Amino acid sequence: MKKSKNKFDLSRSDLKPEEFRITFTDRFIAFTFKLLKGPSTWLNKKMPQLRDDIMKSNLAISPEALISLVFFFTIIGFIPTILGIFTVLMYRWIFGLFLLPIAPLIFAIGIATPKLSQSSRSGALDHELPFVIGYMTTLAGGGISPFVTLKRLSNVDLYPATAKEAKRILMDIDVFGMDPISALDKAAKNIPNKAFSDFLGGYNSVLKSGGDVVSYMETKLRDTFSYRTIKMKNAVETIGTFAEVYIALAVILGISFFVLFAVQSILGGGLGGGGSSMSLNNVVLFSTLFIPLISIMFIYFVHSVQSREPFTYYKPYLIFSASLWVIVLMVFLPQFITFINIPFYTWLSLGLIISVVPAAIISYRDSSHKRAVESMLSSFLADIAEIRKTGLAPERCIEQLAERKYGKLSIYVKNMSTQLSWGVPLRKVMINFSNSVRSWLVRATAFILLEVVDVGGGTVKMFGSLADFSQKINETEKQKKSALRPFIFIPYFGAIMIVVTMIMMIYFVTLPMTALPGSGVSMVANLPLITSTLLSSAILQAWIMGFVAGKMGEGNIAAGFKHSAILVIISLVAIYITNIFFPLPS
């Protein structure tokens, strides 16, 4: 009998030497382990749960090697920590305090890396779970075996996280010779997502006992929607906690630092000392380094608890990256256009607004179009299920619906009807429809619809189940957006509070100095520069907080482009309006 060539068979002679080449990463890990083998082995014995955590993560590394990497980078991290101690003790530089915890943070994050990877792996499965169960229910209803289902799932690009899990199970079967039941049982133990783990465990039990797989799938699908609702509520509560922490750090701490630096700058300038320039440098450093870092950390934490689609539309981000040069232009332009008396913070505001407006327009058009199509998809599927009851083929059902009104979806329905009337196969029509809509929800539903026809024959019951499934998905998404929408306004209040507080503080601090009879020029010479720097920093912080508003309230940073532009406009208008009642030095 001729031996088959398995792609995982390492004894094959046709493999090229490059396929076994040791990478630089492998060599680096081996170097760190050789260097720090003793302490790494000792700490690994003290942490027996680390191996199980790695098994449930996406990491492909041994516990000892991971610990050696953590030790190595922690040692490197002591360099900025020692530098922070030196700057605090020798120069009394307050920002040196932020360098102190770098080494402990590196160690803590490194040890927690498997847990963080588990969270990422679990979160990626959360959003796909209802669609995967719906897909497996369709295949099970068509009489497809579990092994073939895994094979098909491993090749579905729409479910990348689930495809990885299917490939892991198939590797246990093909490479390590496990039977499908044992491989599913192992996967259920090692998958960190509780809902997916319970689903695989129950699925495995039904297969062992010979129970009704389709009935089990339908039950689990209902349970999954209940699980998603609970998960969504927990995520909203967690985001609310993060929002409170962010406001405390970015707004309350920001106002405190701004007031401190402003007083130092004004008094330092008034006394003729060098404290003015140093405090202004601290203001710039705080706005361009500390606030962005805090915002990035907060966005990451929110991202880790939000359910998200597996694909991202990158065009708004690319356009935003290409527009950043406008900010640099507006920063240096006032040096050449001196005949126009416009404050620097106005130039900066124009640059910040122009940098995000093109990306905001693209993102808004895409998101609004996607929402309009997704909202009508369940109605379209329900109508197909009703017409299917008359006995018409699925192709004829779509043609019958070409003249009905489905909002933005109507264009795609007419295109599908036209292609079907030309004799184009339904599979090709659905693929064209899926590729023309930038919505993962629509693509995933269209894919299941195609499987309903190909595998299940497109029965009335299956079309009805798909319509109900789409309706539940749509309702869940609406509930999530409604629950997150209030968080959009938190950065708005914070940004306005910072700007207004800054103006009033500058006015009341400088009022006694400017009102003193015979006050020297040196007392007020730096006030316009100080005022411009402080207000520019406040506007920059408002711009950054717009990205946080988009991530909190709408689930993606691209939605924050429009919020950034609006916040800058509001801040600039607030400056000019408040300046009428509290005149600033000019």
FIKEZA-504051 format. One line per 3 residues: their letters; for each residue x negated, y negated, z of C-alpha. Coordinates in steps of 0.05 Angstrom, whole numbers, plus 5000, padded with zeros to 4 digits. Each point is the difference from the previous one (the first is absolute). Layout:
BEGIN
a = X,Y,Z | ...
This chain:
BEGIN
mkk = 5000,5000,5000 | 4973,4932,4981 | 4983,4956,5059
skn = 5039,4934,4999 | 4962,4936,5008 | 5028,4964,5060
kfd = 4982,4927,5004 | 4981,5010,5073 | 4955,5061,4987
lsr = 4929,4979,5019 | 4970,5062,4967 | 5016,4975,4931
sdl = 4940,4993,4955 | 5030,4945,4956 | 4996,4947,5055
kpe = 4949,4946,4988 | 4947,4983,5052 | 5029,4929,5007
efr = 5063,5030,5032 | 4958,5022,5060 | 4959,4937,5005
itf = 4994,4973,5071 | 5024,4928,5004 | 4967,4943,5037
tdr = 5056,5002,5051 | 4985,5073,5015 | 4926,4984,5008
fia = 5015,4941,5046 | 5046,5041,5044 | 4947,5055,5004
ftf = 4948,4948,5019 | 5042,4970,5056 | 5017,5069,5027
kll = 4927,5021,5000 | 4981,4935,5035 | 5055,5002,5052
kgp = 5015,5075,5005 | 4990,5004,5076 | 5048,4946,5024
stw = 5050,5017,4944 | 5003,5073,5021 | 5007,4981,5073
lnk = 5058,4951,4987 | 5035,5050,4955 | 5003,5050,5058
kmp = 5033,4946,5042 | 5052,4987,4946 | 5029,5069,4980
qlr = 5062,4968,4969 | 4959,4963,4948 | 4997,5060,4954
ddi = 5076,5006,4999 | 5006,4926,4987 | 4954,5006,4940
mks = 5039,5060,4973 | 5063,4957,5001 | 4966,4941,4966
nla = 4975,4987,4930 | 4928,5004,5022 | 4954,5055,4973
isp = 4946,4999,5053 | 4980,5041,5061 | 5010,4970,5070
eal = 4924,4999,5014 | 4986,4963,4935 | 5055,4949,5013
isl = 4973,4986,5070 | 4929,4992,4973 | 5026,4948,4950
vff = 5036,4963,5056 | 4937,4999,5043 | 4958,4975,4942
fti = 5045,4941,4983 | 5010,4984,5074 | 4925,4992,5007
igf = 5001,4954,4939 | 5058,4962,5032 | 4958,4982,5061
ipt = 4962,4950,4956 | 5058,4950,4995 | 5019,5016,5072
ilg = 4931,4980,5025 | 5002,4939,4955 | 5067,4980,5032
ift = 4970,5007,5070 | 4941,4957,4979 | 5043,4944,4969
vlm = 5047,4998,5060 | 4944,4997,5052 | 4952,4954,4962
yrw = 5046,4954,4960 | 5067,5007,5036 | 5032,5015,4932
ifg = 5071,5022,5013 | 5007,5041,4936 | 4942,5043,5024
lfl = 5051,5033,5045 | 5032,5032,4939 | 4935,5035,4984
lpi = 4995,5034,5068 | 5051,5057,4989 | 4976,5020,4930
apl = 4959,5061,5022 | 5055,5027,5047 | 5052,4987,4945
ifa = 4959,5039,4949 | 4995,5059,5047 | 5074,4998,5018
igi = 5023,4993,4928 | 4953,5055,4978 | 5025,5050,5052
atp = 5072,4980,4983 | 4988,5009,4925 | 5033,5069,4997
kls = 5062,4972,5036 | 5002,4941,4952 | 4993,5048,4941
qss = 5057,5042,5028 | 5044,4939,5004 | 4983,4983,4928
rsg = 5014,5071,4977 | 5066,5002,5039 | 5023,4932,4976
ald = 4987,5018,4927 | 5046,5061,5008 | 5055,4961,5034
hel = 5024,4962,4939 | 4996,5060,4954 | 5035,5050,5046
pfv = 5073,4989,4979 | 4981,5003,4926 | 4958,5062,5010
igy = 5056,5036,5037 | 5049,4979,4947 | 4952,5025,4946
mtt = 4989,5067,5036 | 5075,5006,5010 | 5010,4993,4925
lag = 4948,5052,4984 | 5027,5048,5053 | 5070,4992,4971
ggi = 4972,5020,4933 | 4969,5064,5028 | 4928,4976,4998
spf = 4954,5038,5048 | 4961,4964,5056 | 4933,5014,4967
vtl = 5022,4969,4933 | 5030,4942,5039 | 4932,4987,5031
krl = 4967,5005,4932 | 5047,4948,4971 | 4994,4954,5061
snv = 4924,5000,4994 | 5006,4970,4930 | 5052,4946,5016
dly = 4965,4933,4998 | 5060,4964,5030 | 4988,5034,5067
pat = 4924,4994,5009 | 4999,5015,5075 | 5045,5061,4992
ake = 4959,5022,4940 | 4938,5001,5044 | 5035,5042,5052
akr = 5024,5048,4946 | 4929,5006,4973 | 4974,5016,5070
ilm = 5052,5056,5007 | 4983,5027,4930 | 4926,4999,5018
did = 5014,5044,5060 | 5038,5047,4954 | 4953,5000,4939
vfg = 4933,4993,5034 | 5007,5030,5069 | 5049,5054,4979
mdp = 5055,4982,5049 | 5072,5020,4984 | 5048,4942,4988
isa = 5036,5011,5066 | 4936,4996,5041 | 4976,4940,4959
ldk = 5065,4963,5014 | 4995,5017,5074 | 4929,4972,5003
aak = 5020,4937,4963 | 5058,4989,5049 | 4951,5002,5058
nip = 4948,4953,4969 | 5045,4947,4968 | 5003,4939,5048
nka = 5068,4977,4975 | 5050,5031,5049 | 5060,4998,4953
fsd = 4961,5032,4943 | 4970,5051,5047 | 5068,5019,5027
flg = 5027,5005,4930 | 4945,5047,4977 | 5006,5041,5064
gyn = 5075,5009,4991 | 4992,5013,4925 | 4950,5055,5017
svl = 5047,5031,5051 | 5057,5001,4950 | 4956,5034,4949
ksg = 4979,5052,5051 | 5070,5015,5022 | 5029,4998,4929
gdv = 5050,4945,5018 | 5034,4950,4955 | 4944,4953,4977
vsy = 5046,4951,4964 | 5045,4991,5062 | 4938,4989,5043
met = 4973,4948,4951 | 5066,4962,5000 | 5002,5000,5076
klr = 4928,4975,5005 | 5015,4946,4949 | 5055,4972,5045
dtf = 4953,5005,5060 | 4946,4964,4961 | 5044,4939,4990
syr = 5016,4998,5074 | 4925,5006,5015 | 4985,4943,4952
tik = 5051,4956,5035 | 4969,5014,5068 | 4930,4990,4971
mkn = 5021,4934,4969 | 5028,4974,5067 | 4936,5020,5036
ave = 4958,4966,4946 | 5041,4936,5007 | 4990,4999,5075
tig = 4925,5012,4991 | 4995,4944,4949 | 5037,4955,5048
tfa = 4947,5015,5053 | 4945,4986,4950 | 5034,4934,4981
evy = 5000,4978,5073 | 4926,5016,5006 | 4985,4965,4935
ial = 5036,4937,5021 | 4962,5001,5066 | 4933,5006,4965
avi = 5011,4958,4937 | 5046,4946,5026 | 4992,4992,5075
lgi = 4926,5015,5000 | 4993,4960,4935 | 5033,4939,5030
sff = 4957,5006,5063 | 4935,5004,4960 | 5022,4944,4953
vlf = 5015,4954,5059 | 4934,5018,5033 | 4960,4988,4937
avq = 5038,4936,4984 | 4987,4970,5069 | 4927,5020,4996
sil = 4994,4969,4930 | 5034,4935,5018 | 4965,4990,5067
ggg = 4934,5024,4971 | 5006,4951,4943 | 5022,4945,5046
lgg = 4939,5009,5045 | 4953,5001,4941 | 4976,5070,5015
ggs = 4992,5061,4956 | 5061,5035,5028 | 5045,4975,4945
sms = 4965,5037,4942 | 4992,5063,5041 | 5074,5001,5019
lnn = 5021,4988,4928 | 4957,5059,4979 | 5035,5042,5052
vvl = 5067,4978,4971 | 4979,5021,4930 | 4972,5066,5026
fst = 5063,5015,5040 | 5045,4987,4939 | 4959,5035,4948
lfi = 4976,5060,5040 | 5039,5014,5064 | 5071,4988,4974
pli = 4989,5040,4935 | 4971,5058,5040 | 5058,5000,5049
sim = 5049,4997,4942 | 4966,5057,4963 | 5001,5043,5062
fiy = 5073,4985,5012 | 5017,5016,4927 | 4964,5066,5007
fvh = 5038,5018,5063 | 5066,4983,4968 | 4981,5039,4938
svq = 4986,5062,5043 | 5071,5002,5029 | 5039,4979,4938
sre = 5026,5051,4950 | 4971,4984,4932 | 5004,5023,4929
pft = 4941,5041,4974 | 4986,4952,4943 | 4984,4926,4999
yyk = 5013,4949,4946 | 4932,4965,4995 | 5015,4945,4949
pyl = 5018,4947,5052 | 4936,5015,5039 | 4957,4995,4937
ifs = 5032,4934,4981 | 4989,4974,5071 | 4926,5021,4997
asl = 4992,4964,4934 | 5032,4936,5029 | 4955,4993,5062
wvi = 4952,4955,4962 | 5052,4945,5005 | 4989,4996,5075
vlm = 4925,4989,4990 | 5014,4948,4947 | 5047,4961,5045
vfl = 4950,5002,5058 | 4945,4968,4959 | 5043,4956,4954
pqf = 5009,4942,5050 | 4925,4989,4999 | 5004,4980,4927
itf = 5068,4966,4998 | 4988,4945,5051 | 5046,4949,4967
ini = 5062,5038,5024 | 5013,4991,5074 | 5029,5068,5017
pfy = 4983,5035,5066 | 4958,5063,4995 | 5055,5043,5030
twl = 5045,4980,4943 | 4948,5023,4949 | 4992,5065,5038
slg = 5076,5010,5003 | 5005,4992,4924 | 4945,5052,4990
lii = 5032,5050,5047 | 5069,4991,4968 | 4974,5006,4928
svv = 4960,5062,5018 | 5061,5040,5021 | 5056,4972,4956
paa = 4985,5043,4937 | 4995,5064,5041 | 5062,4980,5040
iis = 5040,4992,4935 | 4978,5068,4973 | 5013,5034,5067
yrd = 5069,4968,5009 | 5023,5018,4930 | 4976,5072,5007
ssh = 5029,5011,5070 | 5068,4968,4982 | 5005,5041,4936
kra = 4981,5063,5037 | 5052,4988,5055 | 5054,4987,4948
ves = 4986,5065,4963 | 4995,5041,5064 | 5065,4973,5028
mls = 5040,5025,4939 | 4966,5067,4992 | 5046,5037,5049
sfl = 5062,4973,4963 | 4971,5024,4934 | 4988,5070,5027
adi = 5069,5003,5033 | 5032,4983,4932 | 4959,5055,4966
aei = 5026,5049,5052 | 5072,4979,4988 | 4995,5005,4924
rkt = 4963,5066,5006 | 5064,5029,5031 | 5033,4994,4931
gla = 4951,5051,4973 | 4958,4952,4958 | 4925,5014,4995
per = 4953,4955,5040 | 4977,4966,4936 | 5072,4983,4981
cie = 5014,4975,5070 | 4944,4948,4994 | 5026,4979,4931
qla = 5069,4990,5030 | 4973,4952,5052 | 4961,4956,4951
erk = 5054,4945,5001 | 5011,4997,5075 | 4972,4943,5041
ygk = 4942,5020,5045 | 4965,4933,5006 | 4926,5004,4983
lsi = 5007,5075,4992 | 5047,4992,4941 | 4942,4985,4952
yvk = 4966,5066,5017 | 5066,5039,4995 | 5012,4972,4930
nms = 4929,5018,4980 | 5009,5071,5025 | 5066,5006,4963
tql = 4969,4975,4936 | 4942,5049,5004 | 5047,5058,5014
swg = 5043,4982,4940 | 4938,5004,4957 | 4988,5071,5024
vpl = 4943,4986,5048 | 4996,5056,5053 | 5026,4982,5069
rkv = 4932,5014,5032 | 4966,4949,4954 | 5056,4950,5013
min = 4993,5006,5075 | 4924,4994,4996 | 5007,4936,4959
fsn = 5051,4973,5050 | 4954,5017,5058 | 4940,4967,4968
svr = 5038,4936,4983 | 5021,4985,5072 | 4948,4979,5052
swl = 5038,5032,5057 | 4976,5062,5034 | 5070,5012,5028
vra = 5030,5000,4929 | 4945,5044,4973 | 5006,5051,5055
taf = 5076,5003,4992 | 4994,5005,4924 | 4951,5057,5009
ill = 5048,5038,5045 | 5056,4986,4950 | 4959,5032,4945
evv = 4986,5061,5044 | 5074,5005,5015 | 5013,5009,4925
dvg = 4938,5043,4984 | 5003,5047,5059 | 5070,4998,5027
ggt = 5037,4991,4934 | 5030,4933,5022 | 5060,5027,5038
vkm = 5052,4952,5028 | 4981,5018,5071 | 4927,4985,4988
fgs = 5015,4933,4967 | 5046,4983,5059 | 4946,5018,5050
lad = 4950,4957,4962 | 5048,4941,5000 | 5011,5008,5076
fsq = 4925,5005,5009 | 4987,4936,4961 | 5055,4963,5039
kin = 4969,5020,5067 | 4931,4978,4977 | 5028,4933,4978
ete = 5037,4990,5066 | 4937,5017,5040 | 4959,4950,4960
kqk = 5052,4946,5012 | 5000,5013,5074 | 4924,4996,5003
ksa = 4998,4934,4962 | 5055,4971,5043 | 4964,5021,5064
lrp = 4933,4970,4977 | 5027,4935,4971 | 5000,4961,5068
fif = 4925,5010,5007 | 4989,4955,4939 | 5018,4939,5041
ipy = 4950,5012,5056 | 4939,4976,4961 | 5042,4941,4975
fga = 5013,4976,5071 | 4927,5012,5019 | 4972,4961,4941
imi = 5046,4941,5011 | 4985,5000,5074 | 4925,4997,4987
vvt = 5005,4942,4951 | 5048,4958,5041 | 4961,5013,5065
mim = 4935,4981,4965 | 5028,4934,4975 | 5029,4980,5068
miy = 4937,5020,5037 | 4955,4959,4953 | 5047,4940,5007
fvt = 5005,5000,5076 | 4925,5014,5010 | 4977,4946,4952
lpm = 5053,4948,5020 | 4964,4975,5062 | 4934,4996,4962
tal = 5027,4959,4943 | 5042,4956,5046 | 4941,4979,5044
pgs = 4982,4926,4986 | 4931,4993,4971 | 4989,5075,4991
gvs = 4938,5013,4960 | 5001,5027,4929 | 4961,5061,5024
mva = 5060,5018,5044 | 5046,5010,4941 | 4953,5009,4940
nlp = 5007,5076,4999 | 5074,5003,5013 | 5022,5004,4926
lit = 4950,5058,4989 | 5023,5035,5063 | 5073,4991,4983
stl = 4990,5026,4929 | 4961,5061,5023 | 5051,5019,5053
lss = 5060,4992,4954 | 4964,5037,4944 | 4987,5058,5048
ail = 5073,5001,5021 | 5023,5002,4927 | 4951,5056,4985
qaw = 5027,5040,5059 | 5071,4989,4975 | 4979,5026,4932
img = 4971,5063,5031 | 5061,5011,5043 | 5043,5002,4937
fva = 4967,5067,4981 | 5018,5027,5069 | 5072,4977,4990
gkm = 5004,5039,4934 | 4971,5063,5031 | 5045,4997,5062
geg = 5065,4980,4967 | 4997,5033,4931 | 4949,5056,5008
nia = 4945,4976,4953 | 4948,4946,4996 | 5021,4980,4929
agf = 5066,4974,5030 | 4958,4954,5043 | 4976,4959,4941
khs = 5064,4961,4997 | 5001,4992,5076 | 4929,4973,4999
ail = 5019,4947,4949 | 5064,4982,5038 | 4963,4995,5067
vii = 4946,4954,4971 | 5054,4956,4969 | 5038,4998,5066
slv = 4936,4984,5039 | 4981,4945,4952 | 5069,4969,5003
aiy = 5000,5006,5076 | 4933,4962,5002 | 5026,4942,4958
itn = 5067,4996,5037 | 4969,5005,5069 | 4948,4949,4980
iff = 5057,4949,4993 | 5015,5005,5074 | 4930,5016,5025
plp = 4951,4963,4954 | 4933,5036,4992 | 4932,4967,4992
s = 4984,4986,4927
